[in-house]
């Protein structure tokens, strides 16, 4: 069968629908990232170690990696609007279950639902821009949709930390329950029917995996995302134990990190369209320097705060830069490349948070920074090698 996107009838100039899809990606990725800013408080309430609490990040991420291609294949000819709305309804249930979870087992059960939603929403949303707006506006629409991912990646943590510090971590999940429900209502109101007349099969995924640019993009994704989450999953305990931050200031400095990340997202969006490889080289360089700076100058509140803002600048443009690479690598198979990207991205989150948890529990918290630096260095070398190839821009 032909790739789904070649058989979809476009629905043009539905900018409110684009915004609704962007809010959906924001909702699901914020839910995914929420425990990072709440890790120590959740661990204390549920009487578990910090490393075990990291499973709240790694488990849904791993499942999202598995579910992304499964959802694309299993969705077949089902209207994409119905799939998005159904997954968002499931996200509402998952957030409510997380808010009420009395122990780690039930919390992880709720996070399994989150993993399913992450894989499905992110993969389906990735290719909808071409159906919702005119061809000359697809780039902007894609930026808005994936801007939801970027915004959630950098704002989800400080938002969760702030709410958790003010009224408790359970309310952070409760507020996300309400927000996700409101986004669902908005989606039902503004997203038009998005029928498809074709479907995607496993052979098409296998065919794309033989694409060398896809391969390079997936390796870059795995290395950079793993590098980030090896250390960032434990940013709260790092800020407290290494930099000496008082608990009440954590949400504020994480918010500054978020603002820096959003700024970086817009800058990367501007440069990645024309200079994709160069943009990724800059991002990788930033992620190499960040852990080194934390180790050398992050031993104080001032130093740690400055490094965290730099971290936001380094990481904020990652999702836009990598997704731009994937779209350029397979412009006629966007849904497939998006599913592969989502799968590997979330594998990186799972691998990074799990590995970081093991290192933190068995060695030392600061050793996560050394591992993060090594992985980012490998990604930088790969990005530079790609830049030496004149076929990559």
C-alpha positions in Angstrom: 0.0 0.0 0.0 1.0 3.6 -0.5 2.2 5.7 2.4 -0.8 7.2 4.3 0.2 10.8 3.5 0.0 10.3 -0.3 -3.6 9.2 0.1 -4.9 11.8 2.5 -7.2 14.6 1.3 -5.9 17.9 2.6 -8.0 20.1 4.9 -6.6 23.6 4.2 -6.1 26.7 6.5 -7.4 25.1 9.7 -5.1 27.1 12.0 -7.2 26.6 15.1 -6.8 22.9 14.4 -3.0 23.3 14.2 -3.1 25.0 17.6 -5.3 22.3 19.0 -2.8 19.6 17.8 0.1 21.7 19.3 -1.8 21.8 22.6 -2.2 18.0 22.5 1.5 17.4 22.0 2.1 19.9 24.8 -0.3 18.1 27.1 1.2 14.6 26.6 4.9 15.7 26.8 4.2 17.8 29.9 2.6 14.8 31.5 5.7 12.7 30.5 8.1 15.3 32.0 6.1 16.2 35.1 7.7 13.8 37.5 11.2 15.2 36.8 10.5 18.3 38.8 8.7 16.3 41.5 11.1 13.3 41.8 12.3 13.8 45.3 8.9 14.7 46.7 7.1 11.8 45.0 9.9 9.4 46.2 9.5 10.6 49.8 5.7 10.2 49.7 5.8 6.7 48.1 8.8 5.7 50.3 11.1 4.7 47.4 14.6 5.6 46.3 15.4 8.4 43.8 16.6 5.8 41.3 13.3 3.8 41.6 11.4 7.1 41.2 13.2 7.5 37.9 11.1 4.6 36.5 8.2 7.1 36.2 10.2 8.7 33.4 11.9 5.6 31.9 8.9 3.3 31.8 6.4 5.4 29.8 9.2 6.6 27.5 10.2 3.0 26.7 6.6 2.1 26.0 6.1 5.2 23.9 9.0 4.0 21.8 7.2 0.7 21.2 3.7 2.1 20.8 4.6 4.8 18.2 5.0 2.5 15.2 2.3 0.2 16.5 -0.2 3.0 16.6 0.7 4.2 13.1 0.3 0.7 11.6 -2.7 -0.3 13.7 -4.6 2.9 12.9 -4.9 1.9 9.3 -7.7 3.9 7.7 -9.2 5.3 10.9 -9.9 9.0 10.9 -6.9 10.7 12.6 -9.2 13.1 14.5 -10.8 10.1 16.3 -7.4 8.7 17.2 -6.1 11.9 18.6 -9.3 12.6 20.6 -9.3 9.0 21.9 -5.7 9.1 23.0 -6.2 12.5 24.7 -9.2 11.1 26.6 -6.9 8.2 27.8 -4.4 10.8 28.9 -7.0 12.4 31.1 -7.6 9.1 32.8 -3.8 8.5 33.2 -3.3 11.9 34.9 -6.1 11.3 37.2 -4.8 7.9 38.1 -1.3 9.3 38.8 -2.8 12.0 41.1 -4.5 9.3 43.2 -1.8 6.6 43.1 -1.1 5.4 46.7 2.1 3.4 45.8 4.7 2.9 43.1 3.0 0.0 41.5 -0.2 1.9 40.8 1.8 5.0 39.8 3.7 2.9 37.2 0.4 1.4 35.9 -0.8 4.9 35.3 2.4 5.8 33.6 2.0 2.8 31.3 -1.1 4.6 29.9 0.9 7.7 29.5 3.4 5.8 27.4 0.7 4.6 25.1 -0.6 8.2 24.7 2.9 9.6 24.1 3.7 7.2 21.3 0.3 7.6 19.6 -0.3 11.3 19.8 3.3 12.4 18.9 3.5 10.0 15.9 0.1 10.9 14.5 0.5 14.6 15.1 3.9 14.7 13.4 2.5 14.7 9.8 -0.8 16.6 10.2 0.6 20.0 9.2 0.4 19.1 5.5 -3.3 18.3 5.9 -4.3 21.4 7.8 -2.7 24.4 6.0 -1.6 25.5 2.5 1.7 24.1 1.3 3.6 27.4 1.8 2.6 27.4 5.5 3.5 23.8 6.3 6.8 24.8 7.9 5.1 27.2 10.3 2.4 24.7 11.1 4.9 22.0 11.8 6.8 24.4 14.1 3.6 25.1 16.1 2.8 21.4 16.4 6.3 20.4 17.5 6.6 23.7 19.4 4.2 21.9 21.8 6.8 19.2 22.3 9.6 21.7 22.8 7.6 23.9 25.1 6.5 20.9 27.2 10.1 19.5 27.3 11.4 22.8 28.8 8.4 24.1 30.7 6.8 20.8 32.0 9.5 20.4 34.6 9.4 23.9 36.2 5.6 23.9 36.0 5.4 20.6 37.9 8.0 21.7 40.4 6.2 25.0 41.1 2.8 23.4 41.5 4.3 20.6 43.6 6.0 23.1 45.9 3.0 25.2 46.4 0.1 22.7 46.8 1.7 19.3 46.5 2.7 16.9 43.7 -0.7 15.2 43.5 -2.2 18.5 42.5 0.3 18.8 39.7 -1.2 15.7 38.1 -4.7 16.9 39.0 -4.2 20.2 37.2 -2.8 18.3 34.2 -6.0 16.2 34.3 -8.1 19.3 34.0 -5.9 20.9 31.3 -5.9 17.7 29.2 -9.7 17.6 29.4 -10.0 21.2 28.2 -7.6 20.4 25.3 -9.8 17.4 24.4 -12.9 19.6 24.3 -11.0 22.1 22.1 -9.9 19.4 19.8 -13.5 18.1 19.4 -14.7 21.6 18.6 -12.1 22.7 16.0 -10.3 19.7 14.5 -12.0 18.6 11.2 -12.5 15.1 10.1 -9.1 13.7 8.9 -10.0 10.5 7.0 -7.4 8.4 5.2 -7.7 6.1 2.3 -4.5 4.2 2.7 -2.5 2.6 5.5 1.1 2.0 6.6 2.7 -1.4 6.9 5.8 -2.9 8.4 7.6 -3.1 5.0 7.4 0.7 4.7 9.1 1.1 8.0 11.8 -1.4 7.0 12.3 0.5 3.8 12.8 3.8 5.6 15.3 2.1 8.0 17.6 1.5 5.0 17.7 5.3 4.4 21.1 6.4 5.5 20.0 9.9 6.5 17.2 8.3 8.6 19.8 6.1 10.2 22.0 9.0 11.0 19.1 11.0 12.4 18.0 8.2 14.6 21.5 7.6 16.0 21.9 11.3 16.7 18.5 11.3 18.4 19.4 8.4 20.6 22.8 9.8 21.7 21.6 13.4 22.3 18.4 12.5 24.1 20.0 9.8 26.3 22.8 12.2 27.1 20.3 14.8 28.3 18.1 12.5 30.4 21.0 10.6 32.0 21.6 13.8 34.1 18.4 15.9 33.7 16.1 13.3 35.2 17.9 14.1 38.4 18.3 17.8 38.0 16.4 18.6 41.2 18.6 16.5 43.5 21.7 17.8 41.6 20.6 21.4 42.2 20.0 20.7 45.9 23.1 18.5 46.7 25.7 20.0 44.3 24.7 23.6 43.9 23.1 24.1 47.4 19.7 25.4 46.3 17.0 25.6 48.9 13.9 23.7 48.0 11.7 26.8 47.6 14.0 28.1 44.8 14.0 25.0 42.6 10.8 25.9 40.7 12.1 29.4 40.0 15.4 28.4 38.5 13.7 25.6 36.6 11.4 28.2 35.1 14.4 30.2 34.0 15.7 27.1 32.4 12.3 26.8 30.6 12.4 30.3 29.3 15.9 29.7 28.0 14.7 26.5 26.3 11.8 28.3 24.6 14.1 30.9 23.3 16.4 28.3 22.0 13.5 26.5 20.3 12.6 29.6 18.3 16.2 30.2 17.3 16.6 26.6 16.3 13.4 26.7 14.3 14.8 29.6 12.3 18.2 28.1 11.6 17.3 24.4 11.3 15.2 24.8 8.1 18.3 25.9 6.1 21.2 24.7 8.2 20.0 21.6 9.8 23.4 19.9 10.4 25.0 23.1 11.7 22.1 23.6 14.1 22.5 20.0 15.5 26.3 20.6 15.8 25.7 23.7 18.0 23.1 21.8 20.1 25.5 18.8 20.6 28.3 21.2 21.6 26.1 22.8 24.2 25.2 19.4 25.6 28.9 18.4 25.8 29.7 21.6 27.7 26.8 21.6 30.1 27.8 18.7 32.3 31.4 19.9 32.3 30.3 23.3 33.4 28.1 21.8 36.1 31.0 19.8 37.5 33.5 22.7 37.4 31.4 25.8 38.2 28.1 24.4 39.5 29.2 24.1 43.1 27.4 27.2 44.1 23.9 28.6 43.8 25.1 31.3 41.3 27.2 28.8 39.3 24.5 26.1 39.3 21.8 28.5 38.2 23.9 29.9 35.4 24.7 26.4 34.1 21.1 25.4 34.2 20.1 28.4 32.1 22.8 27.4 29.6 21.4 23.9 29.7 18.0 25.2 28.6 19.6 27.1 25.7 21.5 24.0 24.7 18.6 21.6 24.9 15.6 23.7 23.9 16.0 23.4 20.1 16.8 19.7 20.1 13.3 18.4 19.1 12.9 21.0 16.3 16.3 20.4 15.0 16.0 16.6 15.0 12.5 16.5 13.5 13.6 18.9 10.8 16.4 16.4 9.9 13.9 13.5 9.8 11.4 15.4 7.6 14.2 16.3 5.2 15.4 12.7 5.2 12.0 11.3 4.2 9.7 14.1 2.9 7.3 11.6 1.3 7.0 9.4 4.4 6.6 11.9 7.2 4.3 9.8 9.4 6.7 6.8 9.2 9.8 9.0 9.9 7.9 10.7 12.8 7.0 7.4 14.3 10.6 6.2 14.1 11.8 9.5 15.5 9.3 9.3 18.4 10.3 5.7 19.1 14.0 6.4 19.3 13.5 9.8 21.1 11.6 8.0 23.8 14.0 5.1 23.9 16.6 7.8 24.7 14.5 9.1 27.5 14.0 5.7 28.9 17.6 4.6 28.5 18.9 7.9 29.9 16.6 8.1 33.0 17.1 4.4 33.8 20.9 4.5 33.3 21.1 7.7 35.3 19.1 6.1 38.1 21.5 3.1 38.2 24.5 5.4 38.2 23.0 7.6 40.9 22.2 4.7 43.2 25.3 2.6 42.7 28.0 5.3 42.2 27.4 9.0 42.7 24.9 11.5 41.5 27.6 13.6 39.9 28.7 10.6 37.8 25.6 11.0 35.7 27.2 14.2 34.5 30.3 12.5 33.2 28.2 9.9 31.4 26.1 12.6 29.8 29.2 14.4 28.6 30.5 11.2 26.9 27.3 10.5 25.1 27.0 14.1 23.9 30.6 14.0 22.6 29.8 10.9 20.5 26.8 12.7 19.1 28.9 15.8 18.3 31.4 13.7 16.4 28.6 12.1 14.4 27.1 15.5 13.6 30.4 16.9 12.5 31.0 13.8 10.3 27.6 14.4 8.7 28.5 18.1 8.2 31.6 17.0 6.2 29.3 15.3 3.7 28.2 17.9 1.2 24.9 16.2 0.9 23.9 17.3 4.4 23.0 20.9 5.1 
